[in-house]
């Protein structure tokens, strides 16, 4: 008995495992003789056998020649397994099947027409759109529905007119499917096209979904009206749809909600904040309550601030309510404490509620530091010059968060009343506590006041380094041309961070007058100061600065040498190549690596010929890896002997792997 006969017998066995083994043997046989057996297995009663036979068929190169035979499987009325196998195979074959599927799309068998439409939709073939569009007019309702569904899958905007025309057919299944398709496509659809179907209860939810996704501004009143629909699923869809269309037509939604009968709408939407509903529905409900300015919802919304997933949405809604009617928030103040009062203080500030000033100023004395922090934040937003003393007092709080909030609030108020803020803060520069002096500097340096520079110039002599660090940053906001002497003096500060800040300020000045300061910084004991000075000299970009940058190449610290190399590369194109090549002999491996990277980025290649042999044996593995890449790129197949010799002795696994990969990629002569 031949092997094929044995496999055939195995596939007829009543035992599933025997049939599966037969398919494995057929796969090993690798012969076209067994194709009939594979097709027979497509209709097997076992899904495991069907799946394995499909996988086997698709692995065979000949399968691409048999698309027509596979399409014929769709005609097997008596065997659903065969039809399902045909659908799966055609779908998995993908775009190559599309031309032949289109040819068979007008098959007399309505089931086959539906299968073909489904496969075309799953393949997502744009060239199939005309076939799907014609399918909307098919004599079979299932084919029409399949055509609509798959046009939705493809999100075919040009099909919208045909879909709207097909909506006129008295076919509920088709109408429902079209509404879903229009939702998926999300192309604008005028309300007038869909309004005739609003009273059909079976379509009402799908219609609302569609208006949310695809409706234009004219759909807004209908969606707002649906918020109080008698059907629960319609109400829930309307809540989601209102939020969806708000993203496209916010003004129209707010107008419609302002003009609606607010009480019933708010009561209905408020009911969806209960625990039984999912977060998506709750978030949408919260947003609508905010847009409605629903006063009765304030208590519930405050309670939802305890839930992290709803917190920001609830805050936004409460701010919306506060902007429309701040009194309802003010009336709530006395009944809350702790975290909720802190939230309320924040909301009053974000609502720009000027009537809350006295409450917020009183809250600065609250025993709960959260409340104090949020009151400080709010006063920074809506306060005035009269608020300054209370905020200045908060700078002396024992709580660090309160002090930070007060500093930020005073900075905000300084934008509105810079003169008064300067007067309130200047006395703190003489405070005995360095923390207070630092906070005063942080606020003062942000003020648009002509007296600030003189005041903070004195702070540069403060005994506390943190005060001087804060003060020096004031010069980041001004043209320092007139203050070079002050900055040069700061270059002698004992604190390296201050000296680094000064160098950064001078470097960003982009003025030749800072040359002397940067030259002085090149002698600094701090490597970061010297590196910043080198890069700053590069911004001046004249011959004097170039000479100094070249001198920095000999700095004993690699970090500074690298800064000099990179700066020279920016200052000139090829004229810096000799210095880069010279850096290949540096005793710091990171300088060597930086030089190689710069040479590569400059497009230079000659250096590889001269230095590859030495660098491929460098003690630092990163250098060896870099030169191996550069040699393969520049020398091509000529790099093979070099790489092979290194591979024989290379101990670092990362480099060994790279050498092997590079060698594998080189052509063999």
LINUR-V404387 format. One record per pair of residues at least 4 apart in sequence whose C-alpha atoms are under 6 Angstrom apart, sorted by the first residue. I is the first residue (numbers start at 1). J is the second residue. D is the distance in Angstrom with one decimal. If there is no record, write none. Layout:
BEGIN
I:J:D + I:J:D
END
This chain:
BEGIN
7:22:5.1 + 10:18:5.8 + 10:19:5.4 + 10:22:5.3 + 11:19:4.4 + 11:22:5.8 + 20:49:5.8 + 38:53:5.8 + 41:50:6.0 + 42:50:5.0 + 42:82:5.4 + 42:85:5.9 + 43:81:4.9 + 43:82:4.4 + 44:50:5.9 + 47:51:6.0 + 58:63:6.0 + 70:86:5.6 + 73:82:5.9 + 73:83:5.5 + 73:86:5.5 + 74:83:4.6 + 74:112:5.8 + 91:119:5.6 + 91:123:6.0 + 94:123:5.6 + 105:113:5.5 + 114:143:4.9 + 121:150:4.8 + 124:154:5.9 + 132:147:5.0 + 135:144:5.5 + 135:147:5.3 + 136:144:4.5 + 136:147:5.7 + 138:144:5.7 + 145:174:4.8 + 148:178:5.5 + 149:177:5.9 + 149:181:5.7 + 151:156:5.8 + 152:181:3.8 + 152:184:5.4 + 152:185:5.8 + 155:185:4.2 + 167:175:5.3 + 172:176:6.0 + 176:203:6.0 + 179:210:5.8 + 182:186:5.9 + 183:210:4.6 + 183:213:5.2 + 183:214:5.9 + 186:213:5.4 + 186:214:4.4 + 187:214:5.5 + 188:214:4.8 + 188:215:5.6 + 188:216:5.7 + 189:214:5.7 + 189:215:5.2 + 190:216:5.8 + 191:195:5.8 + 191:218:5.9 + 191:219:5.4 + 198:204:5.7 + 203:207:5.9 + 205:234:4.8 + 210:214:5.7 + 211:215:4.0 + 212:241:4.0 + 212:244:5.5 + 212:245:5.2 + 215:219:5.5 + 223:238:5.8 + 226:235:6.0 + 226:238:5.7 + 227:235:4.9 + 227:238:5.5 + 229:235:5.6 + 237:241:5.9 + 238:242:5.9 + 240:284:5.9 + 246:250:4.5 + 257:292:5.7 + 262:266:5.8 + 266:270:5.7 + 269:285:5.6 + 273:282:5.2 + 279:283:5.9 + 287:317:5.7 + 289:294:5.4 + 290:317:3.9 + 290:320:5.2 + 290:321:5.5 + 293:321:4.3 + 301:314:5.7 + 305:311:4.5 + 307:311:5.7 + 319:347:5.5 + 319:351:5.2 + 321:325:6.0 + 322:326:4.3 + 322:351:5.4 + 323:351:5.0 + 336:341:5.4 + 337:341:4.6 + 342:370:5.8 + 342:371:4.1 + 342:374:5.5 + 345:374:5.6 + 345:375:5.3 + 346:374:5.2 + 346:378:5.6 + 347:351:5.9 + 348:353:5.5 + 349:378:4.0 + 352:382:5.9 + 360:375:5.2 + 363:372:5.9 + 364:372:4.9 + 373:402:5.1 + 376:406:5.9 + 377:409:5.7 + 379:383:4.5 + 380:409:3.9 + 380:412:5.6 + 380:413:5.6 + 383:387:5.6 + 391:406:5.7 + 394:406:6.0 + 395:403:4.6 + 395:406:5.8 + 410:414:5.9 + 411:443:5.2 + 414:418:4.5 + 414:421:5.5 + 414:447:5.9 + 418:447:5.8 + 422:426:5.8 + 425:440:5.8 + 428:437:5.7 + 428:440:6.0 + 429:437:4.8 + 438:467:4.6 + 441:445:5.9 + 441:471:5.9 + 445:474:4.9 + 453:457:5.8 + 456:471:5.7 + 460:468:4.8 + 469:498:5.5 + 476:505:6.0 + 488:517:5.9 + 491:499:5.0 + 500:529:4.9 + 503:507:5.9 + 503:533:6.0 + 506:514:5.9 + 507:536:4.0 + 510:540:5.9 + 518:533:5.2 + 521:530:5.9 + 521:533:5.9 + 522:530:4.8 + 522:533:6.0 + 531:560:4.8 + 531:563:5.8 + 534:549:5.9 + 535:567:5.9 + 537:545:5.3 + 538:567:5.6 + 549:564:5.5 + 552:564:5.9 + 553:561:4.6 + 553:564:5.7 + 555:561:5.8 + 558:588:5.9 + 558:591:5.8 + 562:591:5.7 + 580:595:5.3 + 584:592:4.8 + 593:623:5.7 + 599:604:5.5 + 600:604:5.9 + 608:612:5.1 + 612:616:5.8 + 616:624:4.7 + 618:624:6.0 + 625:655:5.7 + 627:631:5.8 + 631:635:5.4 + 631:639:5.8 + 632:636:4.9 + 632:639:5.6 + 635:639:5.3 + 637:666:5.6 + 640:644:6.0 + 646:650:5.7
END
